[in-house]
């Protein structure tokens, strides 16, 4: 077959063998000579995940003599501070959201809801439009091997632009703050987070031109920090053992930094209405839409609680017979705040030592607890047996979903939320040595 002619000399130049760095510069150089209205399409062949220990990491760049020293910025709060800056209650929602007394639907809200977007545009104006509309994937081998007969589906949130379900709330919180005049050009976002909200905010800050400082505990993965630094954010680490109301916790340090940095704002995922609203407006609608309303169980992990609360409220509105199951790790108090005992756990992004204002426990029908062992082993099974490149908390949710699904008839549909992907954990549960040191079972083929 005769090969078709190249459509232009520009495309020949772009595809010709050349120095790689020069090749990446060429699209911009060639575009400068094109008339207004021309379209240039560049193929982005892969993503950041494959290079977490290479060009994303300053240590690698220095070792390979690409740079001589790190130019990453650092920041730390002053040792002396006014105790008043720590006066903060993360357990109250910053707004009002109630059921309508007549319809019993969760439509009475102090913020205006956006209409549901059923699908992504074919062409995106920026990468933030690649947030929402994630795929719902049927699980096959894992349910079968665990004796499940009903349909199990995974809501793969790592298909969001920044790689997690937290991209949704980051965008929503920023949109609300901009609309209310609280966030203006030139300001700096500061956020205490376990990482994924920080990545979502870093992504949006990069697109919109805001400064961004992320404060997170030491236990959160290096990959999360590298991703946020690549997006231009400054990372501040805090002790794992610091209680939420300590001046040295990620919340305490964020509050201290906000008091010292002019033009800084904490959007506050623990209290911000945008957190559950994002999932009420979109995530739940996507699930209901995909299954034509036949949703019998939804299994959602809880951290700030925004995901489970937002999804549950919309599910209660539209599919009232659906059972909402919350998942909480051993060592967290969200499933039973009266227990009061907090312990260490390895799974990231779930659980807390307080009940955030964004978690409405009344809309959760049932709670299940998860362990690190269960979470990581199921997550590795999902990777190996389903090809789903998920994170550790996804294993928590699917393990709980398997428990729910056992004994259900074939026509029932169980949905598990998979909050993030493998990128954030390449040096953690994906790594056999890391698993063995912590006495978790290892399947050598992962």
C-alpha positions, 0 to 999 in steps of 0.5 A: 500500500502506498504511504500517504503524503505528509500534509505539511513540512511542519509535520515532517519537522516534528517527526524527524529524528532529532535531539529530544529537547529540541523536538519538544521546543519545535511545536512552539517555534513552528506555531509562531509562523502559522496564521491566526486560526491555525490548529496545532495538535501535539501528542502527549505520549505518556504521563508523569507516573513513569518518571517519578524517580527521574526528571521529576526528582531533583535528586536524580537531576543532580546525580545525573548532572542536569542541574547543580542544585535544587531550586525548590522553595521552602517555607516554615512558620515562625516559632513564636505565634499568637495562640489565637490563630489556632482557634479553629473548629474543623467539625462544623460545615461552613454553610447550610445544607438541609433536606427540603421538608416537603420532598425530603431531597437535599436541595436546600443549600446556601450555595447554588448547585451547578447542572450535571455535565453528562460527558466531557467536551471533545476539546478541552479549554484547559486541563481542568475540564478533564476533571469529572466524568470518570469511567465505571468499570465492571470487575470480573476476576476479583469478585468471582474469586471471592464468591460474589455472584452480583455485579460489582463496579469500580468508579475509577477516580484516578482518571481525573486530571490530577489522578484522584477524586479530590480533583473534583473538590479542589476545582469546586472549592476554587470556583466557589471562592472566586465567585464569592470574591474570596480568591483573587489573582495574586493570592496564595492557596494554603491547604492541610491535606493528606496529599490528593486535595493538595495535588488537585489544588496544585493543578488548578493553581498552576492553570489559574496562576495562584501560589500554592503551599501544601502542608501534609504529614510525613507519612504521605508518599514521596510521589505525592510531594514530587507531583505537587512540587512539579506543579509549582507548589511548596511542600511543608511536612508535619509529624504523623503523631501531631493531633489535629488541634496541635500547633505542629499538625498539618492543620496547625502549621497551615493556620500559622502560615496563613496568619503570616503570609499576606494574601493567603487563603485556606479553602479548608476541605474539612468545612468547605461546602464545595467538598460534598457539593462536587460529589452531589453535583457530579460523582453521584449523577455519573454513577446513577446515569451509567447504571440507568438508576439501578444502583443497589449499594455504593461503597465509599471510603471516608476521610474528610467525608465529602465524597461519601456525604455528597454521593449519599445525599444525591443517592438518597434523592434519586435512588432512595432504596440504595444502601450507602456504605462508609469505609473507615480504617482501623485507627480512625474514629469516623465509623464510631466517634464514641470510641475515641481511640486513634491509632496509626495506619498506613493507608493514605487519604482515609480516616481521621482523629476528628469528625470533619464538618463535611461528613454527615454521618446521618446519610451513611446507612452502614459502616465497615472497618478496614485494615492495612493488610486487607486494603493493600492485598486487594489493591494489588489484586485489582492491579494484577487481576483486573488491570486497574492501577489503583491506590491503597484506599481503593483496596479498602473500599473494594474489600468492603464492597466484597463483604457487602456483595457476598450473598447478593443475587446476580441482578444486584449492582454494587459500586465501589469508589476507587479514589486514586491511582498507582502513581502515588504509591510506587515506593509503597504497597506496590513495592514488594520490599515495602510490603514484606517489611510490614509483614503483608502478604506479597504476590510476586507477580505484582 
